[in-house]
Amino acid sequence: MSTEIRQSELRNDNAAIMRRVAEGEAFTVTVNGRPVADVVPHQRDTKRRFIPVDEIAQLLGREDLDRAAWIADVESAPFADEVEDPWAR
């Protein structure tokens, strides 16, 4: 749950509020009593892009996954190998 603060309070106490945000607190900023913004701690992208097949097998509770078949499936998938510049069109 976030603490509601006025825009003038954010302007006047910016450093103190940013310290509190860095510690995990969230704020809803209001103007004339109307909520206009949320100030929340930054969420870092901690998701992995690749999971090794051995770890997937362990997560699925299966030890019978064929590593070579897995690699062949991934290599045969229709992924674009080249990055296309959308502005070049």
C-alpha distances in whole Angstrom, upper triangle without the diagonal:
4,7,10,13,16,18,21,19,18,21,23,20,20,21,19,16,17,17,14,13,15,14,11,9,7,8,9,13,15,19,21,18,17,14,16,14,11,12,10,13,16,16,20,22,23,25,28,31,33,34,37,39,40,36,35,38,37,34,35,38,41,43,46,44,47,46,49,48,44,45,48,45,43,46,47,43,44,41,42,44,44,41,42,42,40,42,45,46
4,6,9,13,15,17,15,14,18,19,17,16,18,16,12,14,15,12,10,14,13,10,7,5,5,6,10,12,16,18,15,15,12,13,11,8,9,8,11,14,16,19,22,24,25,29,31,34,35,39,41,41,38,37,41,39,36,38,40,43,46,48,46,49,47,50,49,46,46,49,46,44,47,48,44,44,42,43,44,44,41,42,41,39,41,44,45
4,6,10,13,15,12,12,16,16,14,14,16,14,11,13,14,11,11,14,14,12,8,6,5,6,9,11,14,16,13,14,11,13,12,10,10,10,13,17,18,22,25,27,29,32,35,38,38,42,44,45,41,41,44,43,39,42,44,47,49,52,50,52,51,54,53,49,50,52,50,47,50,51,48,48,45,46,47,47,44,44,43,42,43,46,47
4,7,10,12,10,10,14,15,14,14,17,15,12,14,16,13,13,17,17,15,11,9,6,5,6,7,11,12,9,10,8,11,10,9,10,12,15,18,20,24,27,29,31,34,37,40,41,44,47,47,44,43,47,45,42,44,46,49,52,54,52,55,53,56,55,51,52,54,52,49,51,53,49,49,46,46,48,47,44,45,43,42,42,46,47
4,7,8,6,7,10,11,10,11,14,13,10,13,15,13,13,16,17,16,12,10,7,6,5,6,9,11,9,11,9,11,10,10,10,13,16,19,21,25,28,30,32,36,38,41,42,46,48,49,46,46,49,48,44,47,49,52,54,56,54,57,55,57,57,53,53,56,53,50,53,54,51,50,47,47,49,48,45,45,43,42,42,46,47
4,5,5,7,9,10,11,12,15,14,12,14,17,16,15,19,20,19,16,13,10,8,6,5,6,8,8,9,9,10,10,11,12,15,18,21,24,27,30,32,35,38,40,43,45,48,51,52,49,48,52,51,47,49,52,55,57,59,57,59,57,60,59,55,55,58,55,52,55,56,52,51,49,48,50,49,45,45,43,42,42,45,46
4,5,5,6,9,10,10,14,14,12,14,17,16,15,19,20,20,17,14,11,9,6,6,6,9,10,10,10,9,9,11,11,15,18,20,23,26,29,32,34,37,39,42,44,48,50,52,48,48,51,51,47,50,52,55,57,59,57,58,57,59,58,54,54,57,54,51,53,54,51,50,47,47,48,46,43,43,41,39,39,43,44
4,5,5,6,8,10,13,13,12,14,17,17,17,20,22,21,18,17,13,13,9,9,8,10,12,13,13,13,13,15,14,18,20,22,26,29,32,34,37,40,42,45,47,50,53,54,51,51,54,53,50,53,55,58,60,62,60,62,60,62,61,57,57,60,57,54,56,58,54,53,50,50,51,49,46,46,43,42,42,45,46
4,5,5,6,8,11,10,9,12,14,14,14,17,18,19,16,14,11,11,9,10,10,12,13,14,14,14,13,14,13,16,18,21,24,27,30,33,35,39,40,44,45,49,52,53,49,49,53,51,48,51,53,56,58,60,58,60,58,60,60,56,56,59,57,53,56,57,54,53,50,50,51,49,46,46,44,43,43,46,48
4,6,5,5,9,9,7,9,12,12,12,15,16,16,14,12,9,10,8,10,11,14,14,15,13,12,11,11,10,13,15,17,21,24,27,29,32,35,37,40,42,46,48,49,46,46,50,49,46,48,51,53,55,57,55,57,55,57,57,53,53,55,53,50,52,54,50,50,47,46,47,46,42,43,41,39,39,43,44
4,6,5,9,10,9,11,14,15,15,17,19,19,17,16,13,13,10,12,12,15,16,16,15,14,13,14,13,16,18,20,23,26,29,31,34,37,39,42,44,48,51,52,49,49,52,51,48,51,54,56,58,60,57,59,57,59,59,55,55,57,55,52,54,55,52,51,48,47,48,46,43,43,41,40,39,43,44
4,6,9,9,10,12,14,14,15,18,19,20,18,17,15,15,13,14,14,16,17,19,18,17,16,17,15,18,20,22,25,28,31,33,36,40,41,45,46,50,53,54,50,51,54,53,50,53,55,58,60,62,60,61,59,61,61,58,57,60,58,55,56,58,55,54,51,50,51,50,46,46,44,43,43,46,48
4,6,6,6,9,10,11,12,14,16,17,15,15,13,14,13,15,16,18,18,19,18,18,16,16,13,16,17,19,23,25,29,31,34,37,39,42,44,47,50,51,48,48,52,50,47,50,52,55,57,59,57,59,57,59,59,55,55,58,56,53,55,56,53,53,50,49,50,48,45,46,44,43,43,46,48
4,6,5,6,9,10,10,12,14,15,14,13,12,14,12,14,16,19,19,19,18,17,14,14,11,13,14,16,20,22,26,28,31,34,36,39,41,44,47,48,45,45,49,48,45,48,50,53,54,57,54,56,54,56,56,52,52,54,53,49,51,53,50,49,46,46,46,45,41,42,40,39,39,43,44
4,6,5,6,9,10,11,13,15,14,14,14,16,15,18,19,22,22,23,21,20,17,16,13,14,14,16,20,21,25,27,30,33,35,38,40,43,46,47,44,45,48,47,44,47,49,52,53,56,54,55,53,55,55,52,51,54,52,49,51,53,50,50,46,46,46,45,42,43,41,40,40,44,46
4,5,5,6,9,10,11,13,11,13,12,15,15,17,19,22,21,22,20,20,18,16,13,14,14,16,20,22,26,27,31,34,36,39,40,43,47,47,44,44,48,46,44,47,49,51,53,55,53,55,53,56,56,52,52,55,53,50,52,54,51,51,48,47,48,47,44,45,43,43,43,46,48
4,5,5,6,9,10,11,9,9,9,11,11,14,17,19,19,19,17,17,14,12,9,10,11,14,17,20,23,25,28,32,34,37,38,42,45,45,42,42,46,44,41,44,46,49,51,53,51,53,51,54,54,50,50,52,51,47,50,51,48,48,45,45,45,45,41,42,41,40,40,44,45
4,5,5,6,9,10,9,10,10,13,13,16,19,22,21,21,18,17,14,12,9,9,9,11,15,17,20,22,26,29,31,34,35,39,42,42,39,40,43,42,39,42,44,47,48,51,49,51,48,51,51,47,47,50,48,45,46,49,46,45,42,42,42,41,38,39,38,37,38,41,43
4,5,5,6,9,9,11,12,15,16,19,22,25,24,24,21,21,18,15,12,11,10,12,16,17,21,23,26,29,31,34,35,39,42,42,39,40,43,41,39,42,44,47,48,51,49,50,48,51,51,47,47,50,48,45,47,50,47,47,44,43,44,43,40,41,40,40,40,44,45
4,5,5,7,6,8,9,13,14,18,21,23,22,22,19,19,16,14,10,10,9,12,15,18,21,22,26,29,31,34,35,38,41,42,38,39,42,40,38,41,43,45,47,50,48,50,48,51,51,47,47,50,48,45,47,50,47,47,44,44,44,44,41,42,41,41,41,45,46
4,5,5,5,6,8,11,13,16,19,23,21,21,18,17,14,11,7,6,5,9,12,14,18,19,22,26,28,31,32,36,39,39,36,36,39,38,35,38,40,43,45,47,45,47,45,48,48,44,44,47,45,42,44,46,43,43,40,40,41,40,37,39,37,37,38,41,43
4,5,7,9,12,15,16,20,23,26,25,24,21,20,17,14,10,9,6,8,11,13,16,18,21,24,27,29,31,34,37,37,34,35,38,36,34,37,39,42,43,46,44,45,43,46,46,42,42,45,44,40,43,45,42,42,39,39,39,39,36,38,37,37,38,41,42
4,6,9,12,16,18,21,24,27,26,25,22,22,19,16,12,10,8,11,13,14,18,19,22,25,28,30,31,34,37,37,34,35,38,36,33,36,38,41,42,45,44,46,44,46,47,43,43,46,45,42,44,46,43,44,41,41,42,42,39,41,40,40,41,44,46
4,7,10,14,16,20,23,26,24,23,20,20,17,13,10,8,6,9,10,13,16,17,20,23,26,29,29,33,35,36,32,33,36,34,31,34,36,39,41,43,42,44,42,45,45,41,41,44,42,40,42,44,41,42,39,40,40,40,37,39,38,38,39,42,44
4,7,11,13,16,20,22,20,20,17,17,14,11,9,7,7,11,13,16,19,20,23,26,29,32,32,36,38,39,35,35,39,37,34,37,39,42,44,46,44,47,45,48,48,44,44,47,45,42,45,47,44,44,41,42,42,42,39,41,40,39,40,44,45
4,7,10,13,17,20,17,17,13,14,11,7,6,5,7,10,12,16,19,20,23,26,29,32,33,36,39,39,36,36,39,38,34,37,39,42,44,47,45,47,45,48,47,44,44,47,44,42,44,46,42,42,40,40,41,41,38,39,38,37,38,42,43
4,6,10,13,16,14,13,10,11,8,6,5,6,10,13,15,19,21,23,26,29,31,35,36,39,42,43,39,39,42,41,38,40,43,45,47,50,48,50,48,51,50,46,47,49,47,44,47,48,45,44,42,42,43,43,39,40,39,38,38,42,43
4,6,10,13,11,10,6,7,6,5,6,9,12,15,17,21,23,25,27,31,33,36,37,41,43,44,41,40,44,43,39,41,44,47,49,51,49,51,50,52,51,47,48,50,48,45,47,48,45,44,42,42,43,43,40,40,38,37,38,41,42
4,7,10,9,8,6,6,5,6,7,11,14,16,19,22,25,28,30,33,35,38,40,43,46,47,44,43,47,46,42,44,47,50,52,54,52,54,52,54,54,50,50,52,50,47,49,50,47,46,43,43,45,44,40,40,39,37,37,41,42
4,6,5,5,4,5,7,9,11,14,18,20,23,26,28,31,33,36,38,41,43,47,49,50,47,46,50,49,45,47,50,53,55,57,55,57,55,57,56,53,53,55,52,50,52,53,49,48,46,46,47,46,43,42,41,39,39,43,43
4,5,5,7,7,9,12,14,17,21,23,25,29,31,34,36,39,40,44,46,49,52,53,50,49,53,52,49,50,53,56,58,60,58,59,58,60,59,55,55,57,55,52,54,55,51,50,48,47,49,47,44,43,41,39,39,43,43
4,6,8,10,13,15,17,21,24,26,29,32,34,37,39,42,44,47,49,53,55,56,53,52,55,55,51,53,56,58,61,63,60,62,61,63,62,58,59,61,58,55,57,58,54,53,51,50,52,51,47,47,45,42,42,46,46
4,7,9,12,14,16,19,23,25,27,31,33,36,37,41,42,46,47,51,53,54,51,50,53,52,49,51,53,56,59,60,58,61,59,61,60,57,57,59,56,54,56,57,53,52,50,50,52,50,47,47,45,43,43,47,47
4,6,9,12,15,18,21,23,25,29,31,34,35,38,40,43,45,48,50,52,49,47,51,50,47,48,51,54,56,58,56,58,57,59,57,54,54,56,53,51,53,54,50,49,47,46,48,47,44,43,42,39,40,43,43
4,6,8,11,14,18,20,22,25,27,30,31,35,36,39,41,45,47,48,45,44,47,47,43,45,47,50,53,54,52,54,53,55,54,50,51,53,50,47,49,50,47,46,43,43,45,44,41,41,39,37,37,41,41
4,7,10,13,17,18,20,24,25,28,30,33,34,38,40,43,46,47,44,43,46,46,43,44,47,50,52,54,51,53,52,54,52,49,49,51,48,45,48,48,45,44,41,41,43,41,38,38,36,34,34,38,38
4,7,10,13,14,17,20,22,25,26,30,31,35,36,40,42,44,41,40,44,43,40,42,44,47,49,51,48,50,49,51,50,46,46,48,46,43,45,46,42,41,39,38,40,39,36,36,34,32,32,36,37
4,6,10,12,14,17,19,22,24,27,29,32,34,38,40,41,38,37,41,40,37,39,42,44,46,48,46,48,46,48,48,44,44,46,44,41,43,44,41,40,38,38,39,38,35,35,34,32,33,37,38
4,7,9,12,15,18,21,23,26,28,31,33,37,39,40,37,37,40,39,36,39,41,44,46,48,46,47,46,48,47,44,44,46,44,41,43,44,41,41,38,38,39,38,35,35,34,33,34,37,38
4,6,9,12,15,17,20,23,25,28,30,33,36,37,33,33,37,36,33,35,38,40,42,44,42,44,42,45,44,41,41,43,41,38,41,42,39,39,36,36,37,37,34,35,33,33,34,37,38
4,6,9,13,15,17,21,23,26,27,31,34,35,31,31,35,34,31,33,36,38,40,42,40,42,40,43,43,39,39,42,40,37,39,41,38,38,35,35,36,35,33,34,33,32,34,37,38
4,6,10,12,15,18,20,23,25,28,31,32,29,29,33,32,29,32,35,37,38,40,38,40,38,40,40,36,36,39,37,33,36,38,35,35,31,32,32,32,29,30,29,29,30,34,35
4,6,9,11,15,17,20,21,25,28,29,25,26,29,28,26,28,31,33,35,37,34,36,34,36,36,32,32,35,33,30,33,34,31,32,29,29,30,30,27,29,28,28,30,33,34
4,6,9,12,14,17,19,22,25,26,23,24,27,27,24,27,29,31,33,35,32,34,32,34,34,30,30,33,31,28,30,32,29,30,27,27,27,27,25,27,27,27,29,32,33
4,6,9,10,14,16,19,22,23,21,21,24,24,22,24,27,29,30,32,29,31,28,30,30,27,26,29,27,24,26,28,26,26,23,24,24,24,22,24,24,25,27,29,31
4,6,9,12,13,16,19,20,17,18,22,21,19,22,24,26,27,29,27,28,26,28,28,25,25,28,26,23,25,28,25,26,23,24,25,25,24,26,27,27,30,32,33
4,6,9,10,14,17,18,15,15,19,19,16,19,22,23,24,26,24,25,23,25,25,21,22,24,23,20,22,24,22,23,20,22,22,23,22,24,25,26,29,31,32
4,6,7,11,13,15,12,13,16,17,15,17,20,21,22,24,21,22,20,22,22,18,18,21,20,17,19,22,20,21,18,20,20,22,21,24,25,26,29,30,32
4,7,10,13,15,13,13,17,18,16,18,21,21,22,23,20,21,18,20,20,16,16,19,17,14,16,19,16,17,15,16,16,18,17,20,22,23,26,27,29
4,7,9,12,10,10,14,15,14,16,19,19,19,20,17,17,15,17,17,13,13,16,15,12,14,17,15,17,15,17,16,19,19,22,24,26,29,30,31
4,6,8,7,7,10,11,11,13,15,15,16,17,14,15,13,15,16,12,12,16,15,12,15,18,16,19,17,20,20,22,22,26,28,29,32,33,34
4,5,5,7,9,10,11,13,14,14,13,15,12,12,10,13,14,10,10,14,14,12,14,17,17,20,18,21,20,23,24,27,30,31,35,35,36
4,5,5,6,9,10,10,12,11,10,11,8,9,7,10,11,7,9,12,12,11,14,16,16,19,18,22,21,25,26,29,32,33,36,37,38
4,5,5,6,9,10,10,9,8,10,8,10,8,12,13,10,12,15,15,15,17,20,20,23,22,25,25,28,29,32,35,36,40,40,41
4,5,5,6,9,10,10,10,12,11,13,11,15,16,13,14,18,17,16,19,21,20,24,23,25,25,28,29,32,34,36,39,40,41
4,5,5,6,8,8,10,11,9,12,11,14,14,11,13,16,15,14,17,19,18,21,21,24,24,27,28,31,33,34,38,39,39
4,5,5,6,5,6,8,6,9,10,13,13,11,14,16,15,15,19,20,20,23,23,26,27,30,31,34,37,37,41,42,42
4,5,5,6,7,10,10,13,13,17,17,14,17,20,19,19,22,24,23,26,26,29,29,32,33,36,39,39,43,44,44
4,5,8,10,12,12,15,15,19,18,15,18,21,19,19,22,24,23,26,25,28,29,32,32,35,37,38,41,42,43
4,5,9,10,10,13,14,18,17,14,17,20,18,18,22,23,22,25,25,28,29,32,33,35,38,38,42,43,43
4,7,9,10,14,15,19,18,16,19,22,20,21,24,25,25,28,28,31,32,35,36,39,41,42,45,46,47
4,6,7,10,12,15,15,14,17,19,18,19,22,23,23,26,27,30,31,34,35,38,41,41,45,46,46
4,6,9,10,14,14,13,16,18,18,19,22,23,23,27,27,31,31,34,36,38,41,42,46,47,47
4,6,9,12,11,11,15,16,16,18,20,21,22,25,26,30,30,34,35,38,41,42,46,46,46
4,6,9,8,8,11,13,12,14,16,17,18,22,22,26,26,30,31,34,37,38,42,42,42
4,6,5,6,9,10,11,12,14,15,17,21,21,25,25,28,30,33,37,38,41,41,42
4,6,5,6,9,10,11,12,14,16,19,20,23,22,26,28,31,34,36,39,39,40
4,5,5,6,9,10,11,12,14,18,19,22,21,25,27,30,33,35,38,38,38
4,5,5,6,9,10,10,12,16,17,21,20,24,27,29,33,34,38,37,37
4,5,5,6,9,10,11,15,15,19,19,22,24,27,30,32,35,35,35
4,5,5,6,9,10,14,14,17,16,20,22,25,28,30,33,33,34
4,5,5,6,9,12,13,16,16,20,22,25,28,30,33,33,33
4,5,5,6,10,11,15,15,19,21,24,27,28,32,32,31
4,5,5,9,9,12,13,16,18,21,24,26,29,29,29
4,6,8,9,11,11,14,17,20,23,25,28,28,28
4,6,8,11,12,15,18,20,24,25,28,28,27
4,6,9,11,14,16,18,22,22,26,26,25
4,7,9,12,14,15,19,19,23,22,22
4,6,9,11,12,16,17,21,20,20
4,6,7,9,13,14,17,17,17
4,7,9,13,15,18,17,18
4,6,10,12,15,14,15
4,7,9,12,12,13
4,6,9,8,9
4,5,5,8
4,6,6
4,5
4
